[in-house]
Amino acid sequence: MTLSAKQQNSHPDRPIWWFLLCWTIFNIAQAYRLEIHADEAYYWLYSKFLDWGYFDHPPMVAVFIWLGDHVMHNELGLRLVTILTSTASLYLLWQILKKYAVDAKTFILVVSGIFIFHIYGFITTPDAPLFFFTVLFYYVYQRYAEKDTWALGVLIGVVAACMLYSKYHAVLLIGFTVLSNIKLLKRESFWVAVIIAVGLYIPHISWQVTHNYPSINYHLYDRSASKYNPDNSLSYIPGQLLMAGPLIGWLLFYRAWKVKITDDFTRCLLVNAVGTFIFFFLSTFRGEAQPHWTLIAFAPLAMLSLISLSGGQPLPKWFKELAVINIAFILFLRISIMFQIPPIAWIGQIKSFYTFKKWAMNVNAKAGDSYVIMADGFQDPAKYSYYTNSTKGFSYDSRYYRLTQFDIWPIEDRLQHQRTYYMQDSPSRNTVDTIKTHNWTWYGEWVDDTRTYQKLSIDPGNYKVKLAPGQVQEFVLKITNPYPYSIDFTNNKEKHAVALDACFFKGEELVTTTEADSTFNRVQIPQGGLILFPFKVKAPQQKGEYDLLFSIITDPFAGGKNSRVIHCTIE
C-alpha cells in the first residue's frame, strides 16, 4: 500500500523529530562517558596515518575519526561523526518508508528495537560509515529505480564509491542490487555510475597493488579456517536474531519474508536482505562470521518488516507491548554499560570500555617518551597511543599471531636502535615492572638498541607442499626489503643477534624449527631491493598436516611472521 501525495504531505513527522533528538542525545551521552573500544583506538591510529588503504579495511573510518578528532580529542570527538551520521541514517530510512504508508510510531518501535543500530549509533568502526552510505544508497536508488536521470546516475556512482571506501562488504550490496534489477544494465546512466565508482576507487586499488594486496590476502586466506567448525554455523542464526532485537528479532525476519513485492525497490530490498544473510551463513563453513558483519542486511530487513506492518490494520497489542519491553531491555543494557553496572560491565568485550586510560598513564609513567612495544595484539598499543596522543605504541606481531597495519606503518622504522619499553603478558628474566589492569597483568622490561625486521617480506614461491617425514627440502626464498634504508643480517658488533627460522606449527603449537646456516648473516639487501636465499628445511618426523612459515627473530622478541603460511602435508 502506498500513500497519495495528499496523504504523504499530511503524514505527521513530529514523533520522528522527537525520536531522533532523543536518539542523538543518548548517543552523545554514551560516547562521552565510555572510554574508547580497543578497535576504535586502532582506527584512530588510521587517522594519524591517512592513506588510501589499510591492512584490514578501506580508509573511510579514518576520515570519520579525523574529522571528529580535529573538533575535540576525546572519546566524544572520536565518535562525533558516527553519532551525526547515525541520526541522519534513521532520518533517511524514514524518508524512504513514507512512500509505503509506514506509521511513525511503528517506525520508532521497530527501529529503536534493532540492537545492531544501537551498537553503531556511537561506536566508530568501519561499520559506522558503511551503514550511513548504505542507507544513503537506498535513498538515492529508490528514486533512480523510478526515474532514470543522469544526475541520479552520477550520485549513485559517488555513493557506491563511498560504500566501497567504508568496507568491502559493500560489494554484496552493489551486486545484489544489480541482480534484483537486471534492466539497469540497459541504462546508459548506469554505466556512467559504474565508471564514476570505479574511477573514484582507483586510488584504493592502486594502494592494494603497491602493498601486495594485504587486505585480500588477510580476508580471503589468513582468516579462513583449515577445518570446519560447526559451532560457527550453529551460532549464526541466534546471533542474527539478537542483532535484530533480543525480543522482536524473530518477528522482523518473519514479517520481512511475508512482504509483497510491489516495485523494483522492494525487490531490491528483499534480494539484498536474503542474499546477504545467506552469503554470511555460507561463510561460516570457512570460519567465523561475526554477528555484525551482516549490518548492511539490517537496513533492508527493517524496511521490509515495516512495509509489511503497514497494511492498514492496527498493530496487535501484544506486539506493541513486546516492542516496548525490547526497547527497555536494550536501554537497560546501554545504561548499565554507560555507568559500569555489574554484572553487565564484566562481560567480554564490554570490559574493554573501562580503566585503559589509567593503564595508559601508568605505562607512560614507566616508559616516558620512549616507544612502547607490546607483544601480539594491535588494540592495546593503539589504546596507549590514543590516551598519550602519540604514535609511540607499537605492536610486535610475532609468528604466533597475525599481521596488522603495524606491519605497514613507519613506526617500526623509527624505533630501530632506540631504547624501547617492551611489555608482555608473562614475565621474563629481564622483567623490571609489573603493571596491573582489572583484566590482566603486564610485565615490562627495557630493550637497548632495539633491532627488529617485522616488515621484511619472505616469499617461498609455493604455499602448498608435500614432504616425507624428516625430509630435507630446499626453498629458494625471495626476501624483499621494504624499509627506507638498506639492511644486513650481520651479528658483528650487534647487541641482539638475528636468525632466520623455518617454523612448523600444528594448530597454534610450534612443533619444530630449522635455523638457517651462517650464510644468512652475510646477506645484505639495499633499500627496496630483494635477494634470493636458498634455505634447506627439515620436515617433522611425525606424519600429519602442518603450517609452515618463515620467521626472522631477534632477542628478546619471539620472531616475526615474515611469510604467508604454507600448508604442508607430511606423508
VOGU-3710 file (C-alpha; in Angstrom, 3 decimals, decimal comma):
1> mtlsakqqns> 0,000/0,000/0,000  1,318/3,479/-0,885  0,197/6,928/0,156  -1,286/9,537/-2,127  0,558/12,858/-2,398  -2,009/14,496/-0,150  -1,694/11,746/2,476  2,119/11,934/2,373  2,060/15,680/2,922  -0,188/15,247/5,944
11> hpdrpiwwfl> 1,863/12,391/7,455  2,945/13,510/10,941  6,702/13,823/11,323  6,719/15,314/14,800  7,230/11,960/16,651  10,166/11,228/14,331  11,893/14,501/15,174  11,481/13,887/18,916  12,757/10,354/18,486  15,824/11,485/16,527
21> lcwtifniaq> 16,571/14,175/19,119  16,441/11,626/21,953  18,496/9,153/19,890  21,208/11,754/19,291  21,355/12,968/22,901  21,552/9,432/24,260  24,370/8,527/21,855  26,270/11,695/22,781  25,981/10,839/26,489  27,175/7,275/25,965
31> ayrleihade> 30,005/8,320/23,663  31,222/10,880/26,196  31,103/8,598/29,225  32,698/5,468/27,777  36,391/5,039/27,104  37,182/4,066/23,544  36,843/0,476/22,447  40,052/-1,326/21,505  39,177/-1,361/17,802  38,302/2,346/17,862
41> ayywlyskfl> 41,797/3,137/19,121  43,269/1,148/16,236  41,159/3,120/13,754  42,195/6,351/15,484  45,757/5,431/14,533  44,482/5,064/10,964  43,568/8,747/11,164  47,122/9,640/12,231  48,461/7,993/9,062  45,850/8,970/6,479
51> dwgyfdhppm> 46,182/6,823/3,387  44,121/5,340/0,552  44,011/1,966/2,264  44,916/-0,051/5,333  45,757/-3,667/6,071  42,296/-4,576/7,384  39,919/-2,045/5,811  39,434/0,827/3,378  40,006/4,357/4,717  36,559/5,911/5,309
61> vavfiwlgdh> 36,607/5,155/9,046  39,873/7,102/9,285  38,183/10,105/7,659  35,258/9,930/10,121  37,637/9,871/13,088  39,982/12,501/11,641  37,095/14,952/11,290  35,798/14,430/14,823  39,233/14,323/16,437  40,000/17,736/14,975
71> vmhnelglrl> 36,953/19,114/16,752  37,985/17,652/20,125  40,492/14,994/21,165  38,367/12,906/23,456  36,014/9,943/23,181  33,108/12,123/22,041  35,236/13,725/19,338  36,341/10,348/18,005  32,683/9,260/17,790  31,121/12,567/16,772
81> vtiltstasl> 30,691/11,922/13,035  29,321/8,450/13,722  26,655/9,900/16,034  25,593/12,501/13,463  25,503/10,043/10,560  23,612/7,504/12,660  20,852/10,045/13,216  20,939/11,025/9,537  20,649/7,345/8,557  17,485/6,839/10,592
91> yllwqilkky> 16,000/10,008/9,128  16,750/8,762/5,597  15,131/5,425/6,413  12,021/7,310/7,447  12,046/9,337/4,237  12,309/6,142/2,199  9,439/4,474/4,052  6,991/7,391/3,940  6,002/6,225/0,465  4,737/2,937/1,898
101> avdaktfilv> 2,333/4,365/4,496  4,535/3,376/7,419  3,231/4,765/10,692  5,664/6,993/12,615  5,091/5,273/15,951  5,544/1,835/14,397  8,764/3,074/12,801  10,051/4,199/16,202  9,063/0,921/17,909  10,823/-1,207/15,282
111> vsgififhiy> 13,924/0,872/14,502  14,754/1,679/18,119  14,445/-2,015/18,951  17,044/-3,205/16,432  20,049/-3,900/18,611  22,729/-3,513/15,932  21,535/0,051/15,221  22,287/0,920/18,849  25,804/-0,521/18,635  26,722/1,612/15,645
121> gfittpdapl> 24,836/4,617/16,930  28,044/5,755/18,647  30,865/3,209/18,223  33,192/4,202/15,376  34,390/1,259/13,321  34,213/0,755/9,518  30,625/-0,439/10,017  29,527/3,077/11,010  30,293/4,787/7,669  29,170/1,637/5,846
131> ffftvlfyyv> 25,725/1,856/7,443  25,335/5,540/6,632  26,317/5,164/2,984  24,213/2,006/2,687  21,079/3,889/3,743  22,052/6,836/1,540  22,477/4,384/-1,351  18,939/3,046/-0,818  17,594/6,597/-0,576  19,118/7,533/-3,940
141> yqryaekdtw> 18,382/4,178/-5,575  14,679/4,371/-4,672  14,455/7,484/-6,820  16,763/6,130/-9,519  14,683/2,944/-9,862  11,643/5,096/-10,631  13,315/7,751/-12,771  16,363/7,322/-14,990  18,331/10,587/-14,908  21,992/11,384/-15,415
151> algvligvva> 22,140/13,284/-12,133  20,891/10,276/-10,140  23,264/8,005/-12,051  26,230/10,201/-11,101  25,038/10,315/-7,486  24,657/6,519/-7,369  28,262/6,172/-8,563  29,592/8,559/-5,906  27,653/6,873/-3,088  28,730/3,411/-4,274
161> acmlyskyha> 32,364/4,522/-4,147  31,838/5,854/-0,614  30,395/2,492/0,420  33,391/0,678/-1,036  35,706/3,072/0,789  33,863/2,176/4,011  34,022/-1,635/3,957  34,435/-4,365/1,362  31,000/-5,777/2,252  29,611/-3,035/0,003
171> vlligftvls> 30,383/-5,287/-2,965  27,488/-7,511/-1,863  25,011/-4,639/-1,760  26,008/-3,411/-5,204  25,965/-6,911/-6,694  22,610/-7,906/-5,213  21,062/-4,591/-6,283  22,018/-5,218/-9,916  20,845/-8,825/-9,618  17,440/-7,626/-8,398
181> nikllkresf> 17,003/-5,365/-11,428  18,900/-6,629/-14,464  17,204/-3,937/-16,570  19,680/-1,487/-15,044  22,292/-2,833/-17,458  20,361/-1,252/-20,328  20,614/2,249/-18,862  23,399/4,488/-20,127  23,309/6,347/-16,814  24,024/3,068/-15,001
191> wvaviiavgl> 27,304/2,649/-16,862  28,166/6,251/-16,031  27,629/5,291/-12,376  29,938/2,299/-12,814  32,664/4,408/-14,421  32,437/7,039/-11,675  32,515/4,460/-8,864  35,483/2,597/-10,346  37,299/5,838/-11,149  36,906/7,126/-7,605
201> yiphiswqvt> 38,055/3,764/-6,237  41,235/3,545/-8,315  43,448/5,125/-5,593  42,496/2,315/-3,196  43,078/-0,339/-5,847  46,473/1,211/-6,552  47,274/1,124/-2,815  46,440/-2,585/-2,680  48,688/-3,313/-5,679  51,561/-1,271/-4,241
211> hnypsinyhl> 51,337/-3,095/-0,891  50,959/-6,578/-2,420  47,212/-6,935/-1,736  47,337/-7,203/2,076  43,561/-6,911/2,561  42,807/-9,615/0,007  45,377/-11,983/1,498  44,095/-11,358/5,000  40,353/-11,639/4,382  40,420/-14,466/1,823
221> ydrsaskynp> 43,307/-16,581/3,093  44,583/-15,724/6,556  41,106/-15,615/8,148  39,981/-18,895/6,611  39,918/-21,833/8,994  41,639/-25,026/7,853  38,825/-27,144/9,322  35,084/-26,644/9,535  33,785/-25,755/12,988  30,025/-26,472/13,247
231> dnslsyipgq> 29,750/-24,046/16,184  30,213/-21,170/13,713  27,137/-22,230/11,755  25,047/-23,112/14,811  25,664/-19,723/16,457  24,989/-17,741/13,283  21,175/-17,664/13,370  20,873/-16,859/17,116  23,431/-14,099/16,599  21,387/-12,564/13,783
241> llmagpligw> 18,177/-12,738/15,820  19,958/-10,961/18,673  21,244/-8,228/16,356  17,702/-7,735/15,000  16,344/-7,327/18,536  16,573/-9,589/21,600  12,776/-9,991/21,776  11,398/-8,874/18,407  14,144/-10,052/16,043  12,280/-13,228/15,075
251> llfyrawkvk> 9,188/-11,196/14,173  11,131/-8,808/11,934  12,503/-11,707/9,918  9,033/-13,273/9,685  7,347/-10,057/8,562  10,127/-9,226/6,097  9,750/-12,532/4,289  5,961/-12,012/4,057  6,162/-8,633/2,324  4,586/-8,294/-1,105
261> itddftrcll> 6,914/-7,140/-3,864  5,225/-4,124/-5,434  8,091/-2,421/-7,276  11,777/-2,637/-8,212  12,797/-1,072/-4,925  11,109/-3,593/-2,631  12,547/-6,383/-4,810  15,970/-4,801/-4,279  15,450/-4,801/-0,513  14,397/-8,459/-0,441
271> vnavgtfiff> 17,234/-9,688/-2,666  19,791/-7,763/-0,623  18,488/-8,980/2,729  18,159/-12,632/1,700  21,379/-12,641/-0,310  23,485/-11,052/2,425  22,210/-13,312/5,223  22,758/-16,423/3,066  26,221/-15,272/1,974  27,477/-14,863/5,519
281> flstfrgeaq> 25,856/-18,109/6,624  27,788/-19,914/3,870  30,944/-18,138/5,033  30,627/-19,950/8,396  31,843/-23,077/6,594  35,204/-21,336/6,099  35,466/-19,706/9,522  33,706/-17,430/11,966  31,098/-14,941/10,717  30,770/-12,278/13,380
291> phwtliafap> 27,167/-11,165/14,018  27,749/-7,541/12,983  29,134/-8,454/9,555  25,563/-8,555/8,236  24,930/-4,908/9,143  24,179/-3,996/5,516  21,298/-6,510/5,596  19,560/-4,900/8,574  18,646/-1,720/6,717  16,572/-3,642/4,123
301> lamlslisls> 15,298/-6,003/6,847  13,988/-3,047/8,856  12,363/-1,502/5,804  10,774/-4,748/4,638  9,333/-5,532/8,054  7,924/-2,014/8,393  6,387/-2,143/4,922  4,850/-5,487/5,844  3,407/-3,974/9,037  1,880/-1,041/7,154
311> ggqplpkwfk> -1,107/-2,856/5,717  -3,642/-0,525/7,292  -4,515/-2,855/10,154  -3,757/-1,664/13,700  -0,802/-3,347/15,375  -1,677/-6,125/17,813  -1,457/-5,033/21,438  0,957/-7,858/22,224  3,381/-6,583/19,559  3,394/-3,082/20,993
321> elaviniafi> 3,982/-4,412/24,484  6,739/-6,756/23,325  8,421/-3,966/21,337  8,378/-1,638/24,350  9,884/-4,348/26,584  12,516/-4,992/23,891  13,485/-1,296/23,823  13,537/-1,127/27,627  15,859/-4,133/27,746  18,281/-2,561/25,261
331> lflrisimfq> 18,241/0,736/27,166  18,935/-1,157/30,392  21,984/-2,758/28,755  23,238/0,569/27,431  22,763/2,371/30,739  24,483/-0,499/32,579  27,444/-0,174/30,219  27,438/3,623/30,490  27,563/3,599/34,293  29,654/0,416/34,627
341> ippiawigqi> 26,933/-1,529/36,460  27,824/-5,174/37,200  27,457/-7,855/36,004  26,865/-6,291/32,545  30,126/-4,322/32,796  32,096/-7,522/33,350  31,065/-9,214/30,104  33,686/-9,969/27,424  34,371/-7,030/25,125  32,414/-4,642/27,360
351> ksfytfkkwa> 35,338/-4,673/29,835  37,375/-3,006/27,117  35,500/0,266/27,738  36,947/0,798/31,231  40,219/1,645/33,048  42,501/1,743/29,998  43,059/5,486/30,266  44,502/4,973/33,746  46,508/1,989/32,477  47,971/4,065/29,637
361> mnvnakagds> 49,025/6,774/32,079  50,686/4,158/34,319  52,606/2,740/31,368  53,583/6,222/30,231  54,933/6,959/33,728  57,306/3,992/33,260  58,200/4,481/29,590  58,292/8,260/29,358  58,884/9,400/25,782  60,251/6,015/24,668
371> yvimadgfqd> 58,456/3,746/22,230  56,344/1,067/23,918  56,333/-2,343/22,216  53,599/-4,859/23,091  53,532/-8,470/22,019  50,779/-9,936/19,836  47,834/-7,568/19,818  47,130/-4,358/17,932  44,431/-2,986/20,256  46,477/-2,219/23,370
381> pakysyytns> 49,334/-0,386/21,618  46,664/1,630/19,813  44,935/2,473/23,108  48,264/3,531/24,589  48,872/5,813/21,604  45,378/7,298/21,812  45,499/8,129/25,510  49,005/9,562/25,236  48,000/11,348/21,992  51,093/9,990/20,288
391> tkgfsydsry> 52,197/7,243/17,915  54,599/5,708/20,434  52,681/2,425/20,882  53,810/-0,457/18,654  52,537/-3,999/18,171  55,147/-6,707/17,687  53,218/-9,190/15,518  55,026/-12,444/16,199  54,988/-15,802/14,446  52,249/-16,833/16,889
401> yrltqfdiwp> 49,911/-14,005/15,858  48,853/-12,364/12,587  49,879/-9,368/10,523  48,277/-5,963/11,160  48,578/-2,385/9,989  51,577/-2,048/12,310  53,471/-4,068/9,693  52,923/-1,229/7,205  53,160/1,976/9,242  56,609/3,655/9,637
411> iedrlqhqrt> 56,520/3,247/13,438  58,896/0,273/13,361  61,384/2,224/11,238  61,549/4,965/13,884  62,285/2,712/16,852  65,310/0,943/15,352  68,400/1,160/17,604  66,357/3,088/20,184  65,895/2,188/23,838  62,347/0,859/23,977
421> yymqdspsrn> 59,986/-0,397/26,665  58,760/-3,946/25,941  55,572/-5,313/27,529  54,365/-8,930/27,583  51,637/-10,906/29,344  54,192/-13,179/31,036  57,384/-12,359/32,947  60,879/-12,890/31,549  64,337/-12,867/33,062  64,580/-9,121/32,275
431> tvdtikthnw> 61,219/-8,045/33,737  61,552/-4,857/35,767  57,925/-3,717/36,118  54,523/-5,245/36,800  51,516/-3,228/35,643  48,050/-4,496/36,502  44,668/-3,800/34,948  41,307/-5,184/36,036  41,628/-7,713/33,183  45,214/-8,960/33,395
441> twygewvddt> 48,813/-8,169/34,342  51,541/-6,765/32,078  55,269/-7,311/32,580  57,661/-4,635/31,343  61,366/-4,591/30,501  63,799/-2,264/28,743  65,400/-3,193/25,419  68,563/-1,344/24,464  69,491/-0,885/20,779  66,225/-2,402/19,540
451> rtyqklsidp> 66,561/-4,468/16,372  63,533/-5,872/14,521  62,639/-6,945/10,969  58,876/-7,208/11,267  58,110/-5,698/7,829  60,538/-7,884/5,930  58,673/-9,979/3,349  59,636/-13,566/2,549  58,052/-15,303/-0,436  58,695/-19,078/-0,571
461> gnykvklapg> 57,119/-19,325/-4,034  54,809/-22,215/-3,106  52,067/-22,289/-0,481  51,202/-25,973/-0,557  53,854/-28,719/-0,269  54,023/-32,453/0,435  57,054/-33,885/2,219  58,171/-37,188/3,702  58,882/-37,452/7,452  62,286/-35,926/8,185
471> qvqefvlkit> 62,795/-34,934/4,537  65,173/-32,048/3,843  63,593/-29,700/1,296  65,289/-26,651/-0,192  63,210/-23,493/-0,535  64,505/-20,596/-2,590  63,208/-17,636/-0,616  62,616/-14,250/-2,170  63,385/-11,776/0,627  62,242/-8,208/-0,034
481> npypysidft> 63,389/-5,134/1,901  60,522/-2,612/2,216  62,398/-0,303/4,597  63,596/3,167/3,514  67,169/2,085/4,268  69,471/-0,834/3,424  69,646/-3,765/5,839  72,051/-6,543/6,607  71,842/-9,547/8,887  75,324/-9,441/10,319
491> nnkekhaval> 75,760/-10,179/14,006  79,147/-8,465/14,242  79,108/-5,697/16,865  75,346/-6,109/17,276  73,794/-6,300/20,730  70,989/-8,586/19,522  71,743/-11,481/17,159  69,400/-12,141/14,226  68,410/-15,539/12,834  66,047/-16,931/10,204
501> dacffkgeel> 63,799/-19,820/11,259  61,523/-22,194/9,380  58,674/-22,908/11,815  56,301/-25,865/11,662  53,010/-25,368/13,520  50,284/-27,854/14,335  47,308/-25,682/15,140  48,677/-22,984/17,440  51,513/-25,143/18,770  55,048/-24,641/17,444
511> vttteadstf> 56,279/-28,196/16,776  59,763/-27,740/15,366  62,066/-25,136/13,839  65,011/-25,194/11,454  67,517/-22,326/11,651  69,233/-21,042/8,518  73,001/-21,556/8,360  75,569/-18,793/8,847  75,349/-17,664/5,209  72,192/-15,825/6,215
521> nrvqipqggl> 74,256/-13,495/8,401  76,226/-12,377/5,342  73,123/-11,250/3,456  72,714/-7,565/2,612  69,652/-6,058/0,907  69,565/-2,489/-0,420  66,623/-0,177/0,177  63,633/-1,502/-1,766  65,707/-4,427/-3,085  65,331/-8,197/-2,913
531> ilfpfkvkap> 67,569/-11,250/-2,844  67,109/-14,975/-3,370  68,205/-17,076/-0,431  68,350/-20,905/-0,574  67,198/-22,473/2,699  67,245/-26,210/3,445  64,366/-27,083/5,764  63,929/-30,357/7,644  60,358/-31,656/7,869  58,916/-33,029/11,153
541> qqkgeydllf> 59,215/-36,753/11,766  55,520/-37,171/12,578  53,040/-37,524/9,709  50,147/-35,080/9,511  49,061/-31,608/8,434  51,274/-28,656/9,402  51,526/-24,921/8,816  54,993/-23,759/7,797  56,140/-20,159/7,911  59,463/-18,334/7,807
551> siitdpfagg> 60,326/-16,017/10,674  63,177/-13,596/11,458  63,956/-13,455/15,166  65,966/-11,065/17,331  66,226/-11,065/21,114  64,065/-10,611/23,170  61,235/-10,912/20,652  59,536/-14,148/19,611  60,179/-13,824/15,874  58,049/-12,143/13,222
561> knsrvihcti> 55,547/-13,578/10,776  57,577/-12,770/7,691  55,928/-15,113/5,206  52,441/-16,292/4,474  51,516/-19,692/5,875  52,479/-22,699/3,755  50,180/-25,716/4,094  52,492/-28,680/4,498  51,445/-32,331/4,394  53,858/-34,854/5,874
571> e> 53,019/-38,304/4,448
//
